[in-house]
Amino acid sequence: MKTLRLRPASGHLNLVELERDPAVRQAAAILRGGGLVAFPTETVYGLGANALDAGAVEKIFAAKQRPHWDPVIVHVADASTARGFCAEWPEAAARLAATFWPGPLTMLLPRTKAIPDICTAGLPKVGLRMPSNAVARALITMAGVPLAAPSANRFGHTSPTTAEHVLADLDGRIDAVLDGGSCTVGVESTVLDPTLTPAKIYRPGGVSSAQIEELLGAVTVAERRIFEESHPEEAPPEALESPGLGMRHYAPRARLLLVEDGEKELQRVVESEARRHRVGVLLPGEWEAPGGAATIRRWGSWSDAESLARELYGQMRALDEAGVEIIVCPLPPAEGIGAAVRDRLQKAAQ
């Protein structure tokens, strides 16, 4: 299979122009025909298929080598479409949609029979999201169907935030990638079940727990983890309630070492590991470069967790490409989107 790289015209910045763009229209036609198209969202690139076509969604699992016990998120162009696929639309969901949609929030809600089992791992709730990225919204609108779309990478690997990242993992395995530039948030959406009391966060992401608590009151955070075998389809666990609950996820090829105790501890770890291994470092912009022979990638600002999130996956991929054996990275405070960055790093390091 030849993977097409489709680029919307750079001057097409609003939804109306993008809906008319030839690249967007070609990608939408591929999706309507049952094909796979990777597309940008504000979080990461998603690998899209017609969510109402079980055969098309099956192709996602094959391309990603993703086990069927891991559900996928369904992306919609507007809240009214999302309501149409829900057996219940509680008042909390309406408030969340009004506040955070379009944006990086996925809600787990009871589904109608229109959503096939393959999207939800057979469970009764579906993850629904309305992305804010204009290319994504134009594509969903022109396709005329909701899009099932997990991240556009091989299962368990580092998520993609550029079209180049997508092609590094999936070139020749999917029909097309719609190149909309770099993602602005950089980590996946928050996954929340608002039907529970209190509401439960299954995956921290671009909307923080504090933001949700301002709207709904206290929330809980799921702690459940599962172990992944080398061949997960041979002995699958029970279906997961949410994407991103796997024990090892978002992982680079290199082994990831996390440092909790700040700049001096990072320098000590790097100097020690560099005696035996090719070491890469994700280094905050304000921190002094450690001694020892190490490949250093400057990683946003320690005082700006949004910059750390935006740069995380791209810099991990860059260190992999540099051939390092170990990546040393500090863990940011669990504040705001920093909680999502910590979550991804801890899962990548398992």
N, C-alpha and C positions, 0 to 999 in steps of 0.2 A: 504494500500500500504506500502510495506517495502522500505525504502529509503536506497540504497546502499551507502557506503562510500568507494570510490575508490581512492587509493593512487599511484601516479606514483613512480617508483623507485627513491630513493634520489640521485643516481648517474647520472640519466638522466637529463643533464642540457642543452643540445642544441636541436635544433628543430628536427634534424634527429633522435636522440635517442628517443625523446619524441613521435615522430610519430610512432615509433615501439613499444612503451611501451604498455603492455597489458591493464593497467587501462585506458589509453587514448583511445585505440581502443575499449574497451568495452563501454566507455562513448559515443564515436562517433556512435557506432552501435545503442545505445538507441535513440540518436537524429535522426538518419536516419529512425528509426522505428516510429517516431512521439512522442517520450517521452520527458521528461523534465530532464535536467541535470544542476545543479548549478556548476559554474566553476570560477576559480580565474582570475581576470584581475589585472593590476597594480593599478587600482583605488579601486574598491570594487568587491565582488563576484557578478556575474550575474546569472540570471536564464534563461537558454537557451532553445530554441526550434527552429526547422527548420523554418526560416523566410518566406519561400516560401509556407508553408503549413498552411493555415488559421486555420484548425482544431487543429494543434499542438500549434499554438500561442494562441488560445483560452484557452488552458489548463494553460498557464501562468497567465492569468487574473483570472481564477478560483482558482489556488493555492495561489496566492497573495491576493485574494479578491480586485483586482485592478479595478477601474472603466474604462470603455472602452473609455472615453473621454481623457484619459491620454496616449499619444503615447509611443511606445517603440523604443529603439535604435537597429539598425541592425549592427551586427559585422561581419567584413570580414577579410580574411587572407591577402589581398594585395589590392593595389590601383586599379589595372586593373579590379578586380572583382567589386569594388565599382563603377567604371565608367560604367560598364555594366548594372548597375541598375539605372542609371541616365539618364533622358531625356535630361539634359544639364550638361555639365562639364565645368564651366567657368574657365577662366585663374586664378582667385583668388583661386579656389578650388585646381587647380593643384599646385600652389605655396604653399598653406597650407599643402597639402598632402606630398609634397617633403620635407617640413621643419619639420612637427610635427607628421607625421605617420612613423612607428607605435608609438602610444602614446595617451595621455588622451585628445584628441580633437575629438568632434563629429561635423560633418558638416550637416546642413539641406540643401538638394538639391532636385530639381524636380525629381520625381521617374518615372520609367517605370511601365507598368501594371503588371510586374512580382512580384512586392511587393504588397501583399494584403492590402486592406483597414484597416484591424484590426491592422496592425503595425503602421499606421499613424493617427488613429482616423478619417479616411476618408479624411484627408487633402492631398494636392498634393505634399508635400515635405516629404522626409524620412530622419531621422537622421542616418548617416553612420559613423562608427568608425573602425579603425584598431588598436586593442590593442597591446601593446608591450610585455605583459606577454607571456613567451615562452609556458607555458602549454595551455593558451587560443589559441594561434596561431596554435599550433599543433592540438588541438581539432577541430578547425574550418577547418583546412586543411583535417584532416582525415574524418570528417563528410561529406565533399564535398558540403556543403550548407552554406549560410550565416546564422548566428544565431541571432534571435530576443532575446534580453536579457536585461530587466530591472534589478535592484538590487534584489538579492535573499533573500527577506524578506517580511513579511506581509506589505501590503500597508500602507504608512505613518509612519512606524516604523523606528527605527535606522537601517541604512544600515549595512551589514555584511562585515567584513574584514578578517574573518577566516571561515573555514568549521564548527567550533563549533557554530558560530553565525548563520550560515545558518540552521543548524539542530535545533537550539533553536526555530526558527520560522516555519520551513517547514518540519520537520521530519514527515514522513508518508503522506506528501502531494505531493512529487515529487519522481521521479524514482531514482535519484542518485545525489551525490555531489562529484565532482572531487577535492580532497584535495591537493591543491598546496601550502599550507602554508599561511602566512600572506601577505596581500596586501602592496605594498611599498609606494603608494601615499596616499591612505586612504580616499579621497573624490572623488566624481564622476567627470566625464569628463566635460570639458568646452563644451557647446553647442553654436554653432555659425552659423548664416546664412550668407554665403559669397556672395549670389546673390543680397543682398540689398546694397544700396549706402546711407550712409556708411554701412559696415557690422554690424550686430547686434548680441550681446551676449545675449542669453536667459538664460543661467545658467553659472556662473563663476565656474571654476574648475582647473584642473591640469595644463592647459596652461593659463597664465595670460593675461589680456587685454594689458599690456605693450608689451609682446612678440608678440601678434597679430598685434599691432599697428606698431611695427618695420617693419613688413612685408607688411601690407596693408594700413597703415595710420590710421586716426582716426576711432574709432568704437563707436557704441552706446550700451547701456546696457538696456535691457527690464526691465520695472518697474512693469508690469502687475502682479496682484495677484488675485486669486479667493478664495472664501470661500468654504470650504468643509463641507457638512452636515454629520450628523451621518450615514445616509444611502445614499451615493452619487449617487448610481445607480437609486434611485427613482426620483431624480430631477437633472439630469446631466446638467452642464453648456455646452456652446459650446466647441468644441474640443480645446485642448490646442496646441499651436504651438510647444511646447517643453516639454519633461519630466522635473519634478522638479519645475514647476511653481505654484503648489498648495500652498495655504496659510499655512497649517500646514503639515510639511513633516519632515522626519528624526528624529522623536520625540521619546525620551525615555518614559517609563511609568511614571516616576516621573515628577513633574512640574519643568520646567527649568527657573531659574532666571538669567538674564544677567546683568553684571556689566560693565559699560563703563569707569568708572573713576579710574581704577587702583587698586593697592594692598591695600591701606588703606580702600577704599570704600568696597572692597570685604570682608575684615575682619569685617567691621561694619555690613554688610548684614548678614554674616554667624552668628555672635554672636547674632544678633536680631532674626533670623529665628530659631536658635537652641533652643531658649526658648520654642518654640511651636511645632516644627516638627523635624522629623529625617532628618538631613541635610547631603548631600554629596557635596563635593567640587572638581571641576576640577582645580587643582592648578599647575601653571607653576613651573618648577623645581627650579627656582632661588628665588621664593617668600617664605616668612615666613609663616608657618602654622598659621591659625587664631585661636583665642581662642574659647571656647565653645565646646560642644560635637558634633563633626562632623566626618563623614567618608571621608578621604582625599585620592584622587588618584592623584599622580604626573603625570602631563600632558605635556610632552615634555619641550622644552625650549622657553621662551618668545621671545628670540632673534632669534629663528629658526622656522619660520612659517611652514616649511615642516614637522618638528617633531610634531607640533600641529595638522596638518592635518592627519598625519599618525596614531596618537594615539586617535583622537577625538571619533570615534564611539566605539572603543573597551573599552575606559574608561567610556563612558556613559553607555554602557551595563554592565560593572562591577559594577557601582553604582546602577543600577537597581537591579542587582542580590543581592546586599547587603541590599536591602529593604528600601532605603531612600525614603522619600516623596518629597523632594525638592533637586534639583541640582543647586548649585550656580557656575557660570562660567564667567570669564572675556572675553570681546570681544577684539580680537587682532586687530591691525591696518589693514586697507584694502589695504595692499601692497602685491603684488605677490599672492601666493596661500592663503595668509591671507584673501583676499577678498572672496574666496570660503568658508573658515572656518566661517567667519562672516555670509555669506548667509545661511549656513546650521544651524548655531546656532539660527539665527533670525527666520527661518521657524520652527525649532523645538520648539521654545519658544512661538509660537502663541497660 
